[in-house]
Amino acid sequence: MVKETQNTSPKKTQPKKRFSWVTLLVTVILAAVIGGGSVYVVMNQRLQAVERTNQSLGKINTVFNTLNQYYYKGISKTKLEDGALNGMVNVLNDQFSEYMSKDETQSLNDTISASFTGIGAEVRKDGQQIQIVAPIAGTPAEKGGLKAKDIILKIDGKSLEGYSLNKAVSLIRGKKGTTVKLSIKRGNTTFEKSFKRAKIPVKTVAGRLDAKDKHVGYLQVTTFSESTAKEMKQTIQSLRKKGATSFVIDMRNNPGGLMDQALKMSSMFLKDGKTIMQVQQKNGRPEVYKAGKKYDDGFKVHEKTVVLINGGSASAAEIFSAALHQSAGIKLIGTKSFGKGTVQNAMPFNDKTELKLTIAKWLTPDGTWIHEKGLQPTVKADYPAIAYQAMIDTKKAYHENEVAKPIASLQKFLQALGYQPGRTDGYFSSQTKTALQKFQTDQHLPASGVADAQTINSLQTAVGNYLEHSDRAYQAAIKAVR
């Protein structure tokens, strides 16, 4: 983390003082005596600290060597080293400090750089299949002819049957310039296609005009990566040209990211000199960060704006939201944010692992520490409760007269869509079967009354479409900026 210090205190004119040579001489002697003593005390304390550290390291080294040489079974030095490092970090009991493996480090770096190495296809789990949602423009996936709804059957000859989405994605990704071969099913045709992996940029800010009010610009920010502030500026400029005269900034489910991006983005919405945030390190006074050209290059947003937050808005997303709320009077709409009020720094090692360590806490402009408390919205609004209902496992089919927790979700989904399951306690009653059959008929599915994978996927898709038009927080935001 790079510190940027600003001195905003006005200079005071001090009255001139007259000193005699005797006074000056006494002052110098006292300073020499006191200073000499201080140097001795500090030096002695440092020597004692070094000695204690050496003793601790010696003990750790002894245990390491003893385990390596005398443990009755073989154990790798790498595992011992990782165990020691993880043990030291874990004793902090800080969920945001961790020793990261190579893969974890690479994942974090991908998030920070807003890019990854792969073929550039958005994928999803459709029942038991890995399906292409869409190829990203200009990527190997698009150039290679992949299309929406293509099914990936194999990766480099390995069947994906039973694979999780994350596992499949990890196989598609790899080193830049290497090749991955996919077996694709498109309709009734199956074929193989090889793709050369490349660096794929990921857009972190998406914008559009509201469907009904073309004067309202909507911006969704998914994370705070290296290019997010630049994307924010470009998106606002684009929406202005299309007619936007007010903005809704959606920070929901944004886990945060780089602090410098939060500073740049916040400064765009604040008058110069207004406080963005404060950072307090161990045994130090809070350092105040203020809006100005060094962050926003003079680009300002004066249009009426509101910010959407929820329990998934954390860290940099909370910095941005708090800054706009407390220093610009901008309303926060939604539900209470996550509450992550600490700052982390990453220390890289030569073997491509990293130590991510909490080094400070951050405070809102008014000096509040929101850690584990979160930001409270100005206007409380949320999706209907059905949005937080557990998804249904599609590996199993559910029949009349069965009792199971997933059946309760099934019933609540049917109820939300206007069907009448009769009960929502997990007992698959005859009325639930009738309601399900009506849903199946409406969706042009076999009206079996059995909740199979096809029916469950169709039901959950229908609920998703319903929720898209039941976003009460967004509706409240549109009302607030009109």
C-alpha positions in Angstrom: 0.0 0.0 0.0 1.5 3.4 -1.0 0.9 6.2 1.5 0.0 9.7 0.3 0.2 12.3 3.1 -1.5 15.7 2.9 -0.8 18.5 5.3 -4.0 20.6 5.5 -3.3 22.4 8.8 -2.9 26.2 8.4 0.5 27.6 9.5 0.5 29.6 12.7 2.7 32.6 13.2 4.9 32.1 16.2 6.3 35.1 18.3 10.0 35.5 18.1 11.9 34.3 21.2 15.3 35.6 22.5 17.8 33.1 23.9 21.0 33.9 25.8 24.2 31.9 25.1 23.8 30.3 28.6 20.3 29.1 27.9 21.4 27.7 24.5 24.4 25.9 26.1 22.2 24.3 28.8 19.7 23.3 26.2 22.4 21.6 24.1 23.9 19.8 27.1 20.4 18.5 28.3 19.7 17.4 24.7 22.9 15.5 24.6 22.4 13.8 27.9 18.7 12.9 27.2 19.4 11.9 23.6 22.3 9.7 24.6 20.2 7.9 27.2 17.4 7.4 24.7 19.7 5.9 22.1 21.1 3.5 24.7 17.6 2.4 25.8 16.3 2.0 22.2 19.4 0.1 21.2 19.2 -2.2 24.2 15.4 -2.9 23.5 16.2 -3.7 19.9 19.1 -6.1 20.8 16.7 -7.9 23.2 14.0 -8.2 20.5 16.6 -9.6 18.0 17.8 -12.1 20.6 14.2 -13.3 21.3 13.5 -13.6 17.6 16.7 -15.7 17.1 15.6 -18.0 19.9 12.2 -18.5 18.4 13.7 -19.2 14.9 16.2 -21.6 16.4 13.3 -23.5 18.1 11.3 -23.6 14.8 14.4 -24.8 13.0 15.0 -27.6 15.5 11.5 -28.8 15.3 11.6 -28.7 11.5 14.8 -30.7 11.3 13.7 -33.2 13.9 10.4 -33.9 12.0 12.2 -34.2 8.7 14.9 -36.6 10.0 13.2 -38.7 12.7 9.4 -38.9 12.0 8.7 -42.6 11.3 7.0 -41.9 7.9 8.4 -39.9 5.1 7.2 -36.3 4.8 8.1 -33.6 2.3 10.0 -30.5 3.3 7.5 -28.5 1.3 4.6 -29.7 3.4 6.5 -29.0 6.6 7.4 -25.5 5.4 3.8 -24.8 4.4 2.5 -26.2 7.7 4.8 -23.9 9.7 3.9 -20.8 7.6 0.2 -21.5 7.8 0.4 -22.2 11.5 2.0 -18.8 12.2 -0.6 -17.0 10.1 -3.6 -19.0 11.5 -2.7 -18.1 15.1 -3.7 -14.5 14.2 -7.3 -15.7 13.9 -7.8 -13.2 11.0 -9.8 -14.6 8.1 -8.3 -12.0 5.8 -4.6 -12.9 6.5 -3.3 -16.0 4.8 -0.3 -17.7 3.3 -1.3 -18.4 -0.3 -0.2 -21.3 -2.5 0.9 -20.8 -6.1 -2.6 -21.4 -7.4 -4.2 -19.2 -4.8 -1.7 -16.4 -5.6 -2.4 -16.7 -9.3 -6.1 -16.6 -8.6 -5.7 -13.4 -6.6 -3.5 -11.8 -9.3 -6.1 -12.7 -11.9 -8.7 -10.9 -9.9 -6.5 -7.9 -9.3 -5.5 -7.6 -13.0 -9.1 -8.4 -14.1 -7.8 -11.0 -16.6 -7.1 -14.7 -16.8 -5.4 -17.0 -19.3 -7.9 -19.2 -21.1 -10.0 -19.3 -24.2 -12.6 -16.6 -23.3 -15.9 -18.4 -22.9 -18.5 -17.9 -20.2 -19.7 -21.2 -19.0 -22.4 -22.5 -16.6 -23.5 -25.8 -15.1 -26.8 -26.9 -16.8 -28.0 -30.0 -15.0 -25.0 -32.3 -15.2 -23.6 -30.6 -18.3 -21.1 -27.8 -18.8 -22.7 -25.4 -21.2 -21.3 -22.4 -23.1 -23.3 -19.2 -22.2 -21.4 -17.0 -24.7 -17.9 -16.5 -26.1 -16.3 -13.2 -25.2 -15.8 -11.0 -28.2 -12.3 -11.1 -29.8 -11.1 -14.2 -27.9 -10.0 -17.7 -29.1 -13.4 -19.0 -28.1 -15.2 -16.6 -30.5 -12.6 -16.9 -33.3 -12.8 -20.7 -32.9 -16.5 -20.7 -33.5 -18.0 -21.6 -30.1 -21.6 -20.7 -29.7 -24.1 -20.2 -27.0 -25.6 -23.5 -25.7 -22.7 -25.6 -26.9 -22.1 -28.5 -24.5 -18.5 -29.3 -23.5 -18.2 -33.1 -23.2 -14.5 -33.5 -22.8 -11.4 -31.4 -22.2 -8.1 -32.9 -23.6 -9.8 -36.3 -23.8 -11.1 -36.2 -20.2 -14.8 -36.7 -19.7 -16.5 -34.0 -17.6 -19.1 -36.3 -16.2 -19.5 -35.6 -12.5 -17.1 -32.6 -12.7 -18.0 -29.4 -10.8 -18.0 -26.1 -12.8 -14.9 -24.9 -11.0 -13.0 -28.1 -11.9 -14.0 -27.8 -15.5 -12.9 -24.1 -15.7 -9.5 -25.0 -14.1 -8.9 -27.5 -16.9 -9.8 -25.0 -19.6 -7.5 -22.4 -18.2 -3.7 -22.8 -18.4 -0.5 -21.2 -19.5 -0.6 -18.6 -22.2 0.2 -20.0 -25.6 -0.6 -23.6 -24.8 -3.4 -25.5 -26.5 -6.5 -27.1 -25.1 -8.8 -29.5 -27.0 -12.5 -29.5 -26.4 -15.1 -32.1 -27.4 -18.2 -30.2 -28.2 -21.9 -31.2 -28.7 -24.0 -28.9 -30.7 -27.5 -30.1 -31.2 -27.1 -33.7 -32.5 -23.6 -33.1 -33.8 -20.4 -33.8 -31.8 -17.0 -32.5 -32.9 -13.5 -31.6 -31.5 -11.8 -28.2 -31.6 -8.4 -27.0 -30.4 -7.9 -23.6 -28.9 -4.7 -21.7 -28.2 -5.0 -20.1 -24.7 -4.5 -16.3 -24.5 -4.8 -13.6 -21.9 -8.5 -12.7 -21.5 -9.5 -9.3 -20.1 -12.5 -9.2 -17.8 -14.7 -6.1 -17.8 -15.5 -5.0 -14.2 -18.0 -2.2 -15.0 -21.1 -2.7 -17.1 -23.6 0.1 -18.0 -26.9 0.6 -19.6 -29.8 3.0 -19.7 -32.9 2.1 -17.6 -35.4 0.2 -19.8 -38.3 2.6 -19.0 -36.5 5.9 -18.1 -33.8 6.6 -20.7 -32.5 9.5 -18.5 -31.2 7.1 -15.8 -27.9 5.4 -16.3 -27.3 2.1 -14.5 -23.7 1.0 -13.7 -22.9 -2.4 -12.1 -19.4 -2.7 -10.6 -18.4 -6.4 -10.0 -15.0 -5.9 -8.4 -12.2 -3.3 -7.9 -9.4 -4.3 -10.2 -6.5 -2.4 -11.9 -8.7 -1.0 -14.7 -12.0 -0.4 -12.8 -11.7 3.3 -12.3 -10.9 3.8 -15.9 -13.9 1.6 -16.9 -16.1 3.6 -14.6 -15.1 6.9 -16.2 -15.6 5.5 -19.7 -19.0 4.0 -18.9 -20.2 7.3 -17.4 -19.1 9.2 -20.4 -20.8 6.7 -22.7 -24.1 6.9 -20.8 -24.0 10.7 -20.8 -23.8 10.7 -24.6 -26.8 8.4 -24.7 -28.8 10.8 -22.6 -28.3 9.8 -18.9 -28.8 12.7 -16.5 -28.7 10.6 -13.3 -26.9 7.4 -12.2 -27.6 4.3 -10.1 -24.3 2.6 -9.1 -24.8 -1.0 -8.2 -22.2 -2.3 -5.6 -24.2 -5.3 -4.6 -22.3 -8.5 -4.2 -19.0 -6.6 -5.0 -16.3 -8.2 -2.7 -13.9 -5.3 -3.1 -10.4 -5.3 -4.3 -7.8 -2.6 -4.8 -7.9 0.4 -2.5 -6.4 2.8 -5.0 -9.3 2.2 -7.4 -11.8 2.9 -4.6 -10.0 6.2 -4.0 -10.0 7.2 -7.7 -13.7 6.3 -8.1 -14.9 8.0 -4.9 -13.0 11.2 -5.8 -15.0 11.4 -9.1 -18.2 12.0 -7.0 -16.7 14.3 -4.3 -15.7 17.9 -4.2 -12.0 18.4 -4.0 -10.8 18.4 -0.4 -13.6 16.2 0.9 -12.6 13.1 2.9 -12.7 9.8 1.1 -11.5 7.6 4.0 -8.9 7.2 6.8 -6.3 4.5 7.2 -4.9 3.7 10.7 -1.9 1.4 11.0 -0.6 -0.2 14.2 0.2 2.4 16.9 -0.3 5.2 14.4 -2.6 8.2 13.9 -5.2 7.9 11.1 -4.0 9.0 7.7 -6.7 11.0 5.9 -7.3 10.6 2.1 -9.1 13.5 0.4 -10.6 13.9 -3.0 -8.6 15.8 -5.6 -7.0 15.7 -9.1 -4.3 13.3 -8.1 -7.1 10.7 -7.9 -9.7 11.7 -10.5 -7.6 13.9 -13.0 -10.3 16.5 -12.7 -13.1 14.2 -13.9 -16.2 14.8 -11.8 -19.8 13.4 -11.7 -22.3 16.1 -10.7 -25.5 14.3 -11.7 -27.8 13.0 -9.1 -26.6 9.5 -7.9 -27.6 6.7 -5.6 -25.7 3.6 -4.6 -27.1 0.1 -4.2 -25.5 -2.1 -1.4 -26.2 -5.5 0.2 -24.6 -8.1 2.4 -22.2 -9.0 -0.4 -20.8 -5.4 -0.6 -17.4 -5.5 1.1 -14.1 -3.8 1.5 -13.4 -1.4 -1.4 -17.1 -1.4 -2.2 -17.8 -0.2 1.3 -15.1 2.5 1.1 -16.7 3.8 -2.1 -20.2 3.7 -0.7 -19.3 5.3 2.7 -17.4 8.1 1.0 -20.3 9.0 -1.3 -22.8 8.8 1.5 -20.9 10.7 4.2 -19.0 13.2 2.0 -21.5 13.9 -0.7 -24.8 13.1 0.9 -25.6 10.3 -1.6 -28.2 7.8 -0.6 -27.4 4.1 0.0 -30.3 1.8 -1.0 -30.6 -1.9 -0.2 -29.6 -3.9 2.8 -26.7 -3.7 5.4 -23.3 -4.2 3.8 -20.8 -7.0 4.8 -18.6 -5.0 7.2 -14.9 -5.5 6.3 -12.9 -2.7 7.7 -9.3 -3.8 7.3 -6.6 -3.3 4.7 -4.4 -6.1 3.4 -1.0 -6.1 1.7 0.6 -9.0 -0.3 4.2 -10.0 0.2 5.4 -12.1 -2.8 8.0 -14.9 -2.5 10.4 -16.2 -5.2 8.5 -19.5 -5.5 5.3 -17.6 -6.6 3.6 -17.9 -3.2 2.4 -14.9 -1.2 1.7 -13.8 2.3 -1.5 -11.7 2.5 -1.4 -9.8 5.7 -3.8 -7.3 7.4 -1.7 -4.2 8.0 -4.2 -1.6 9.0 -7.9 -0.7 9.5 -9.8 1.8 7.5 -12.3 4.3 8.8 -15.2 6.1 7.0 -14.9 9.9 6.5 -16.4 10.6 9.9 -13.9 8.2 11.6 -16.3 5.2 12.0 -14.8 1.7 11.9 -17.5 -0.5 10.3 -15.7 -3.8 10.7 -18.2 -6.6 11.4 -20.9 -4.0 11.6 -21.4 -2.9 8.0 -23.0 0.2 6.5 -26.7 0.8 7.0 -28.7 1.8 4.0 -30.5 5.1 3.9 -33.5 3.3 2.3 -34.0 -0.4 3.1 -35.2 -2.5 0.1 -34.5 -6.0 -1.1 -35.5 -8.8 -3.4 -38.4 -11.0 -2.3 -37.5 -13.6 0.3 -37.5 -16.3 -2.4 -34.2 -15.0 -3.7 -32.5 -16.4 -0.7 -34.2 -19.9 -0.9 -31.7 -22.8 -1.3 -31.3 -24.2 -4.8 -32.5 -27.7 -5.5 -30.1 -30.5 -6.2 -30.8 -31.9 -9.7 -29.0 -35.2 -9.1 -32.2 -36.7 -7.6 -35.8 -36.7 -8.7 -38.6 -36.0 -6.2 -42.0 -37.8 -6.1 -45.3 -37.6 -4.5 -45.4 -38.6 -0.8 -41.7 -38.0 -0.3 -40.4 -35.8 2.5 -37.2 -33.8 2.0 -35.7 -30.3 2.4 -35.3 -29.7 -1.4 -39.1 -30.4 -1.8 -39.7 -27.4 0.5 -37.7 -25.2 -1.9 -39.6 -26.7 -4.8 -42.9 -25.7 -3.1 -41.7 -22.2 -2.3 -40.6 -21.7 -5.9 -44.0 -22.8 -7.2 -45.7 -20.5 -4.7 -43.6 -17.5 -5.8 -44.5 -18.1 -9.4 -48.3 -18.1 -8.6 -48.9 -21.9 -8.5 -50.6 -23.4 -5.4 -48.5 -26.2 -3.9 -50.7 -26.3 -0.7 -47.9 -26.6 1.7 -44.2 -25.6 2.0 -42.9 -27.9 4.7 -41.1 -30.4 2.4 -43.9 -33.0 2.2 -44.7 -33.7 -1.5 -48.5 -33.7 -1.3 -51.0 -34.4 -4.0 -51.7 -30.7 -4.2 -48.0 -30.1 -4.8 -48.0 -32.6 -7.6 -51.0 -30.9 -9.2 -49.2 -27.5 -9.0 -46.1 -29.0 -10.5 -48.0 -30.6 -13.3 -49.6 -27.3 -14.2 -46.1 -25.7 -14.2 -44.8 -28.5 -16.5 -47.7 -28.0 -18.9 -47.1 -24.2 -19.0 -43.4 -24.9 -19.8 -44.3 -27.5 -22.4 -42.7 -30.3 -20.4 -44.1 -33.8 -19.8 -46.8 -33.3 -17.1 -45.5 -36.2 -15.0 -45.8 -34.5 -11.6 -42.2 -35.7 -10.9 -39.6 -33.1 -10.1 -36.8 -34.4 -12.4 -33.7 -32.5 -13.4 -35.3 -30.9 -16.5 -38.3 -29.7 -14.5 -36.1 -28.4 -11.6 -33.8 -26.5 -14.0 -36.8 -25.0 -15.8 -38.4 -24.0 -12.5 -35.2 -22.3 -11.2 -34.8 -20.5 -14.5 -38.4 -19.2 -14.2 -37.7 -18.0 -10.6 -34.6 -16.2 -11.8 -36.6 -14.4 -14.5 -39.2 -13.5 -11.9 -36.6 -12.0 -9.6 -35.2 -9.9 -12.4 -38.5 -8.0 -12.4 -38.8 -8.0 -8.6 -35.7 -6.0 -7.7 -37.2 -3.7 -5.1 -33.9 -2.0 -4.3 -33.4 -1.1 -8.0 -36.9 0.1 -8.2 -36.4 2.3 -5.1 -33.2 3.6 -6.6 -34.9 4.6 -9.9 -37.5 6.4 -7.9 -34.9 8.3 -5.8 -33.0 9.7 -8.8 -36.0 10.8 -10.8 
